[in-house]
Amino acid sequence: MTLSASLRRRFQWKPALLILTLMTLCLSLLTYTRGEKSGHHQLPVKVGNRPRVVLRQGRFVGVELEEDYPQIMDAFLGIPYGLSTEGLGRFKAPVGVNASESEFDAGDFGDRCPSGGGRGESENCLNLNLYRPKKKDTARKLPVVVYIHGGAYNGGIGDSPWQLSHFAAWSAEPMIAVSFSYRVGALGFLPSKFMATEGLLNAGLKDQELLLEWVQENIAAFGGDPENVTLMGVSAGAHSIGHHLLHNTDKPPPFAKVILESGAATARAVYTSSNPLHEKQFKAFLVELGCASVPDKRLLTTLRSYSTYKISSASGKIFNRFNPSMQWPFQPVIDGPGGMIPIRPIDAWKAGKWHNVSILTGYNTNEGSTFVPTSGQNNKDFTKFFKTLLPGFRKRDIAVLQDVYSDPATDSHSKYVEKRPGFGAQFSRMEQAYGHFAYIAPVRQTVHYAATGTAPVYLYHFAAESSAIGAAHGDHIPFVMHTPGVKDESPTVKDISGHMHAYWTSFITSGDPNAVPGRYKERRKWPRYERAGGEDGKGRKGGDGRLLVFGEGNDEVAGGREKGVVVQLKDDGFAAEESEFWWNRTELFEF
């Protein structure tokens, strides 16, 4: 079969499938905006089996999960790691939980942090969920993975329906898995000159920091090893991990390894709190609340007097207003000395200020496809999108951007010629450019800097197509988690998922994605990333490292019949020229 014939076959989407893909796209964006509305998902539990643990903050009674897992799993749900943030605690740094001798039921999920007014949301939301195998060897300290959820810092949930319990249960070596809620939206990130003066920036990142302190203090009581903690997250969760990787580098970190999926500290734009965009969004938020004319001396008291619903609702409306331009409000910001992001992330990398720990990171082929407009038809639509998104871009930057991403309307050999029905002529060009800017170039930037250290770095590329918009942002998650809906799709998809899960869990439990044989003992060796050049960390030689590519050519989840390749080892040359374009302009996104 010729390449063109293969492409025609793979993209002859049925109208119903295309409509479903576009509906999924809308729902995906809605999830970023408003969070989930259906309340907590339920975990099946065995009645009567109640594991117990004693902590400084009290005695907690968990549950035993009744799932078809290869090992029995205990769950401790809704354990507080911080006090309620309502009232005077709103916008402030979190406070740890007091000591107690009381007994608490840890058999159900706690409240979620507000992200749109759904059921089970409150400001008393700093809680965690912990999954562990029922221990047989009580003397063995188990490795720990802490999962930081994504959601554009405006949504996402700590009790993830992807079921972290499933990920841990299918690991060949036992581990403890922790998920948690942290403040998002305006309650977690409200950057402005005013909030900077009040010392109230990056509360959501401070929540994460408190959770990591809780793990260090308490995980041994559950049988975990505080010296073998891996941070794992996708999108905003991975961006967060990137910031923790560059934070407090003069002290030992509260983690030993990190997994950053489709995210990095330099991802998208990291501005100062006084950036004009943040000031504009802060004022819009105050107008939405009806307090724009309140003087500064009474503003904080006024903001704290509003109901949780009113604050959360206004936060969601402002997010929706700015979402089409991808200028998302309520984001982490550079907060200066002593802060969570004391200097520009790119400056931290250049100065060698990062924790020298093992890193596993990567990206998906079509990172931008769930975010950009599908209707762009001409070069004007393309340039307008990026001029709006990046006001720091100069005319010469826009000119080079058009050269790097050649216009399919004038260049018949452009890589971005759009042939799929239902999409604008500029869609492929726009989604690739945005995906490179927001995710792929920052991930590769992390690798190129971190590979100059002594700790191993591993890079991946996820390429299996899950819909008409390709291997989109987040599509890899069920593959990594090895969830039933994906691993039961087809034998090939099961193998892709099984390999990814095996590499990830081996990295978490041993520090090496190859060390634990598991169910895929004959899998290809994943070499550590080695940089041959690029003294400044930009890796200008492009293909000077190697990575694993998962599922290239597979479209079975998307309804196709192509099996593709489960896993292959390749040189790191994907989006090399495009990455360099964005690397050379990183300073324009951090001011």
C-alpha positions in Angstrom: 0.0 0.0 0.0 1.4 3.4 -1.0 1.7 6.1 1.6 -1.0 8.3 0.0 -3.4 5.3 -0.2 -2.7 4.5 3.4 -3.4 8.1 4.5 -6.7 8.0 2.5 -7.7 4.8 4.2 -6.9 6.0 7.6 -8.7 9.3 7.2 -11.8 8.2 5.4 -13.7 8.9 8.7 -17.4 8.1 8.8 -19.5 11.3 9.4 -20.7 9.9 12.7 -17.1 9.4 13.9 -16.1 12.9 12.9 -19.1 14.4 14.7 -18.2 12.3 17.8 -14.6 13.5 17.6 -15.8 17.2 17.5 -18.2 16.5 20.4 -15.3 15.0 22.3 -13.2 18.0 21.6 -15.9 20.3 23.0 -16.3 18.2 26.1 -12.5 18.1 26.6 -12.4 21.9 26.6 -15.4 22.0 28.9 -13.7 19.8 31.4 -10.8 22.2 31.5 -13.3 25.0 32.2 -15.7 23.6 34.6 -14.4 20.4 36.1 -16.7 17.3 36.5 -20.3 17.8 37.5 -21.4 14.3 38.2 -20.0 14.0 41.7 -17.5 11.5 42.8 -17.0 8.3 41.0 -17.4 5.2 43.1 -14.9 2.5 43.9 -16.3 -1.0 44.6 -15.3 -2.1 48.1 -15.4 -5.3 50.2 -17.8 -4.9 53.1 -16.2 -5.5 56.4 -12.6 -5.4 55.4 -11.3 -2.2 57.0 -7.5 -1.6 57.1 -6.3 0.9 59.7 -3.4 3.3 60.1 -2.3 5.6 62.9 -1.0 9.1 62.1 -0.1 12.1 64.1 -3.4 13.7 62.9 -5.5 10.7 64.0 -6.5 7.1 63.2 -7.8 6.4 59.7 -10.0 3.5 58.7 -9.8 2.6 55.0 -11.4 0.1 52.7 -10.3 -2.9 50.7 -11.1 -2.6 47.0 -13.2 -5.3 45.3 -11.7 -5.2 41.8 -10.4 -7.9 39.5 -6.8 -6.9 40.2 -3.7 -9.1 40.2 -3.2 -8.1 43.8 -5.5 -7.0 46.6 -5.5 -3.2 47.1 -6.3 -1.1 50.2 -7.6 2.5 49.8 -7.5 5.4 52.2 -9.7 8.1 50.8 -10.3 11.8 51.6 -7.5 12.1 54.2 -6.9 15.8 55.0 -3.4 17.1 54.4 -4.3 20.8 55.0 -7.0 22.7 56.9 -10.0 24.3 55.2 -9.1 27.3 53.1 -12.5 29.1 53.4 -13.0 32.4 55.2 -9.7 34.0 56.2 -7.8 31.1 54.7 -9.0 32.0 51.2 -6.1 32.8 48.9 -3.6 32.2 51.7 -0.8 29.6 51.8 -2.2 26.3 53.2 -1.9 25.2 56.8 -1.1 21.7 57.9 -3.6 19.5 59.9 -3.5 19.6 63.7 -2.6 16.6 65.8 -5.5 14.4 67.0 -6.2 11.1 68.7 -9.6 10.8 67.0 -10.7 8.1 64.5 -11.8 9.1 61.0 -13.5 7.1 58.3 -11.3 7.1 55.1 -13.7 5.0 53.1 -15.0 7.7 50.7 -13.6 10.6 48.7 -13.3 14.1 50.2 -14.6 17.3 48.7 -13.1 18.5 45.5 -11.6 21.9 45.1 -14.1 24.3 43.4 -13.9 24.5 39.6 -17.3 25.4 38.6 -19.9 24.6 41.3 -20.3 20.9 40.8 -21.5 18.5 43.5 -19.0 17.7 46.2 -17.0 20.9 45.9 -16.0 23.1 48.8 -13.0 25.1 50.1 -12.4 22.3 52.6 -10.8 20.3 49.8 -7.1 19.8 50.7 -7.3 16.0 50.9 -5.6 13.0 49.4 -6.4 9.4 48.3 -3.9 6.6 48.9 -3.8 3.2 47.3 -1.5 0.4 48.5 -1.3 -3.4 48.0 -2.3 -5.4 51.0 1.2 -6.0 52.5 2.7 -9.4 53.0 6.2 -8.2 53.8 5.8 -5.6 56.4 9.5 -5.0 56.7 9.8 -3.8 53.0 9.4 -0.1 52.3 7.4 0.4 49.2 8.2 3.0 46.5 5.6 5.8 46.2 4.1 7.7 43.2 2.4 11.0 43.8 0.1 11.9 40.9 -0.6 15.7 40.3 -3.7 16.1 38.1 -3.9 18.5 35.2 -6.7 20.8 34.0 -5.1 24.0 32.9 -4.9 25.1 36.5 -8.6 25.8 36.2 -10.1 22.4 36.6 -9.2 18.7 37.2 -9.9 16.5 40.1 -7.9 14.6 42.7 -10.1 11.5 42.7 -9.4 10.8 39.0 -11.7 8.5 37.0 -8.6 7.2 35.3 -8.3 5.2 38.6 -4.8 5.4 39.9 -5.6 2.3 41.8 -5.6 0.4 38.6 -2.2 1.7 37.6 -0.7 0.6 40.9 -2.5 -2.7 41.1 -1.1 -3.9 37.7 2.5 -3.0 38.6 4.8 -6.0 38.5 6.4 -4.6 41.7 4.3 -3.3 44.6 4.0 0.5 45.0 1.9 3.0 46.9 0.0 5.6 44.8 -1.3 9.0 46.0 -3.6 11.4 44.3 -4.8 14.7 45.8 -6.8 17.9 45.3 -5.3 21.4 45.2 -6.8 24.8 44.6 -7.4 25.8 41.0 -8.9 28.8 39.2 -9.1 32.1 41.0 -9.0 30.4 44.4 -5.6 28.8 43.6 -4.0 31.3 41.2 -5.1 35.0 41.1 -2.1 36.9 39.8 -2.0 40.6 39.9 -0.1 43.5 41.4 -2.6 43.7 44.2 -2.3 40.0 45.2 1.5 40.2 44.9 1.5 43.1 47.4 -0.6 41.0 49.7 1.8 38.0 49.3 -0.9 35.8 48.0 0.4 34.3 44.8 0.6 30.6 43.6 -1.6 29.2 46.4 -2.2 26.1 44.3 1.5 25.3 44.0 1.9 25.9 47.8 -0.9 23.3 48.3 1.2 20.8 46.3 4.2 21.6 48.4 2.3 21.0 51.6 1.1 17.6 50.2 4.7 16.6 49.5 5.6 17.5 53.0 2.7 15.4 54.3 4.0 12.5 52.3 7.5 12.8 53.8 6.0 12.8 57.3 3.4 10.2 57.0 4.0 7.7 54.1 6.1 5.4 56.3 3.0 4.7 58.4 1.4 3.2 55.2 4.5 1.1 54.5 6.0 3.6 52.0 9.5 4.8 51.5 9.8 8.6 51.9 13.2 8.4 50.1 11.7 6.8 47.1 8.9 9.1 45.9 8.2 9.7 42.3 6.2 12.7 41.1 3.9 12.0 38.1 1.6 14.3 36.2 0.2 15.3 32.9 -0.3 18.8 31.4 -0.7 21.3 34.3 0.3 18.5 36.6 3.6 18.1 34.6 4.0 21.9 34.5 3.7 21.9 38.3 6.3 19.2 38.6 8.6 21.2 36.4 8.3 24.1 38.8 9.0 21.9 41.8 12.0 20.6 39.9 13.4 24.1 39.8 12.3 25.1 43.3 14.4 25.2 46.5 17.4 23.7 44.7 19.7 24.4 47.6 17.8 21.8 49.7 17.2 18.1 49.2 13.9 17.6 47.2 10.9 15.8 48.7 11.1 13.4 45.7 13.6 11.1 44.1 12.3 10.9 40.5 9.8 12.7 38.2 7.5 11.8 35.3 6.4 14.8 33.3 3.8 13.9 30.6 3.2 16.7 28.1 4.4 19.4 30.3 7.4 21.4 31.6 8.3 24.4 33.7 8.8 26.5 30.5 5.5 25.3 28.9 3.1 27.9 27.4 3.8 31.2 29.1 5.0 32.0 32.7 4.6 35.7 33.3 5.2 37.9 36.3 2.2 38.9 38.4 2.2 42.4 37.0 2.1 41.3 33.4 -0.6 43.4 31.5 -2.5 40.2 30.6 -2.8 39.2 34.3 -3.9 42.8 35.2 -6.5 42.7 32.5 -7.9 39.3 33.6 -7.8 40.3 37.3 -9.9 43.5 36.6 -12.3 41.4 34.5 -12.7 39.0 37.4 -13.5 42.0 39.8 -16.0 43.4 37.3 -17.7 40.0 37.1 -18.0 39.9 40.9 -19.2 43.5 41.0 -16.4 44.8 43.2 -14.2 46.6 40.6 -14.7 49.9 42.4 -13.8 48.7 45.9 -10.7 50.4 47.2 -7.6 48.2 47.8 -7.8 48.6 51.5 -11.1 46.8 51.5 -10.7 44.6 48.5 -9.3 41.4 50.1 -12.0 41.5 52.8 -14.6 41.8 50.1 -13.2 38.9 48.1 -13.3 36.8 51.2 -16.8 37.7 52.0 -18.3 36.2 48.8 -19.7 32.7 48.7 -17.5 29.9 47.3 -20.0 29.5 44.5 -19.9 33.1 43.5 -16.1 33.1 43.3 -15.9 29.8 41.5 -18.7 30.9 39.0 -16.9 34.2 38.2 -13.6 32.3 37.8 -15.3 29.9 35.3 -16.8 32.8 33.3 -13.5 34.6 33.0 -11.8 31.4 31.9 -14.5 30.8 29.2 -14.0 34.4 28.0 -10.3 34.0 27.4 -10.3 30.3 26.5 -10.8 30.8 22.7 -7.5 32.8 22.5 -5.7 30.2 24.7 -4.7 33.1 27.0 -5.8 31.2 30.0 -6.3 33.2 33.2 -5.5 32.1 36.7 -2.0 30.6 36.1 1.2 30.2 38.2 3.5 33.3 38.0 7.0 34.3 38.7 6.7 35.4 42.4 10.3 36.5 43.2 12.8 35.5 45.9 11.4 33.1 48.4 8.5 32.2 46.1 7.5 29.0 44.3 8.8 30.4 41.0 11.5 32.8 42.2 13.1 33.5 38.7 12.1 32.8 35.1 12.2 29.0 34.5 14.4 29.4 31.5 16.9 31.4 33.7 16.9 28.6 36.3 17.7 26.0 33.6 20.5 28.2 32.2 22.0 28.7 35.7 21.9 25.0 36.4 19.4 25.4 39.2 17.4 22.2 39.1 17.2 19.1 41.2 19.5 16.5 39.6 17.0 13.6 39.8 16.0 11.0 37.2 13.4 12.2 34.7 11.0 10.4 32.4 9.2 12.8 30.0 7.6 13.0 26.6 4.9 14.3 24.3 2.1 13.3 21.9 2.2 14.0 18.2 -0.9 16.3 18.1 -0.6 18.2 21.3 -2.4 21.2 19.9 -5.3 19.6 18.2 -7.8 19.8 21.1 -7.1 23.5 21.7 -6.9 25.5 18.4 -9.9 26.5 16.3 -10.8 23.9 13.7 -12.2 26.5 11.2 -9.0 28.5 10.3 -9.0 28.9 6.5 -6.1 31.3 5.6 -2.8 32.7 6.7 -4.5 35.7 8.3 -6.4 33.3 10.6 -3.1 31.6 11.5 -1.1 34.8 12.2 -4.0 36.4 14.1 -4.2 33.4 16.5 -0.5 33.7 17.4 -0.4 37.5 17.6 -3.3 37.3 20.1 -1.8 34.4 22.1 1.7 35.9 22.3 1.6 39.7 22.5 5.3 39.8 23.1 5.9 38.5 19.5 7.5 41.1 17.2 6.8 41.5 13.5 10.0 39.7 12.7 8.9 36.8 15.0 5.7 36.4 13.1 7.5 36.5 9.8 9.9 33.7 10.9 6.9 31.8 12.3 5.3 31.8 8.8 8.5 30.5 7.3 9.0 27.7 9.9 5.4 26.6 9.4 4.9 27.0 5.7 1.4 28.0 4.5 -0.4 25.1 2.8 -2.3 27.6 0.8 0.8 28.8 -1.1 3.1 25.8 -0.6 1.9 22.5 -2.0 4.8 20.7 -0.3 3.9 22.0 3.1 3.7 19.4 5.9 0.5 21.0 7.0 -1.8 20.4 4.0 -5.1 19.5 5.6 -7.0 16.7 3.8 -9.5 15.6 6.5 -13.1 16.5 5.9 -14.7 19.0 8.4 -11.5 20.9 9.2 -10.3 24.3 8.0 -7.4 24.5 5.7 -5.1 25.9 8.4 -6.1 23.4 11.2 -3.1 21.1 10.8 -0.6 24.0 10.6 -2.2 25.7 13.6 -2.4 22.7 15.8 1.1 21.7 15.1 2.5 25.1 15.8 0.5 25.5 19.0 1.4 22.0 20.1 5.1 22.7 19.6 5.0 26.0 21.4 2.9 24.8 24.4 4.1 21.3 25.0 6.6 19.6 22.6 9.3 22.3 22.5 9.2 22.7 26.3 9.4 19.0 26.9 12.4 18.7 24.6 13.9 21.8 26.3 13.7 20.0 29.7 15.5 17.0 28.2 18.2 19.0 26.6 19.1 20.8 29.8 18.6 18.0 32.2 20.7 15.6 30.1 23.7 17.7 31.0 23.4 16.5 34.6 24.4 13.1 36.0 20.9 11.6 36.6 19.4 9.6 33.7 16.7 11.2 31.5 14.3 9.2 29.3 12.3 10.7 26.4 9.2 9.3 24.7 6.8 10.2 21.9 3.2 8.9 21.9 1.9 8.5 18.4 -1.2 6.2 18.5 -4.2 8.0 17.1 -7.3 8.0 19.3 -9.6 10.1 17.1 -9.8 12.1 13.9 -7.5 14.8 15.5 -4.7 12.3 15.9 -2.6 11.5 19.0 -4.0 14.5 20.9 -3.2 16.0 24.3 -3.9 13.6 27.0 -4.7 10.6 24.7 -1.8 8.7 26.2 -3.3 8.6 29.7 -5.4 5.5 29.5 -2.5 3.7 27.8 -0.2 4.5 30.7 -2.8 3.7 33.3 -3.5 0.4 31.5 -7.3 1.0 31.9 -9.7 -1.7 30.7 -11.3 0.4 28.0 -8.0 0.8 26.2 -6.2 -2.5 26.9 -9.3 -4.4 25.8 -9.6 -2.5 22.5 -7.4 -4.8 20.4 -4.3 -7.0 20.9 -2.0 -4.3 19.5 -3.5 -1.6 21.6 -3.2 -3.8 24.6 0.5 -4.3 23.8 1.1 -0.5 23.4 -0.6 0.1 26.7 1.1 -2.8 28.4 4.6 -1.7 27.3 4.0 1.9 28.4 2.6 0.7 31.8 5.6 -1.6 32.2 8.2 1.1 31.5 6.5 3.6 33.8 6.0 1.3 36.7 9.5 0.0 36.4 10.8 3.6 36.5 8.8 4.3 39.6 9.7 1.1 41.5 13.4 0.9 40.4 14.5 4.2 38.9 15.1 2.4 35.6 12.3 1.8 33.0 14.1 -1.4 31.9 14.9 -3.0 35.2 11.7 -4.7 36.2 10.8 -7.4 33.6 7.1 -7.7 34.4 4.7 -9.0 31.8 6.8 -7.6 28.9 10.3 -8.9 29.9 11.4 -9.0 26.3 10.6 -5.3 25.6 13.0 -3.1 23.8 15.6 -1.4 26.0 14.9 2.3 26.6 18.3 4.1 26.6 18.9 7.2 28.6 18.9 10.4 26.6 22.4 11.5 25.7 23.1 14.9 24.3 26.0 15.2 21.9 26.0 18.9 21.4 24.4 22.2 22.2 26.6 23.9 24.8 23.8 26.3 25.8 21.3 23.5 26.3 19.4 24.2 23.2 20.5 21.1 21.5 20.9 22.7 18.1 22.0 19.5 16.4 18.4 18.1 16.7 18.9 14.3 16.5 21.6 14.0 19.2 19.5 11.9 21.5 17.3 8.8 21.2 13.7 8.2 22.4 11.0 5.5 22.3 8.0 6.0 20.0 4.8 4.3 21.1 2.0 3.3 18.7 3.2 5.0 15.5 0.7 4.2 12.7 -1.9 2.7 15.0 -5.4 4.1 14.6 -7.6 1.3 16.1 -8.9 3.4 19.0 -10.0 6.0 16.5 -12.0 3.3 14.6 -9.4 2.4 12.0 -7.7 -0.9 11.2 -4.0 0.1 11.0 -2.0 -1.7 13.7 1.2 0.3 13.4 4.3 -0.4 15.5 4.0 -1.0 19.2 7.3 0.5 20.2 10.4 1.6 18.3 13.7 3.3 19.1 14.3 6.5 17.1 16.7 9.4 16.9 15.3 12.6 18.5 14.6 14.6 15.4 10.8 15.3 15.7 10.0 19.0 15.5 13.7 19.9 15.9 13.7 23.0 13.7 10.4 24.1 15.1 11.6 23.6 18.7 14.6 25.7 18.1 12.3 28.5 16.8 10.4 28.5 20.1 13.5 28.0 22.3 15.1 31.1 20.8 12.1 33.1 21.9 11.4 31.6 25.4 12.2 34.9 27.0 9.2 36.5 25.2 6.9 34.2 27.2 8.4 34.9 30.6 8.2 38.5 31.5 
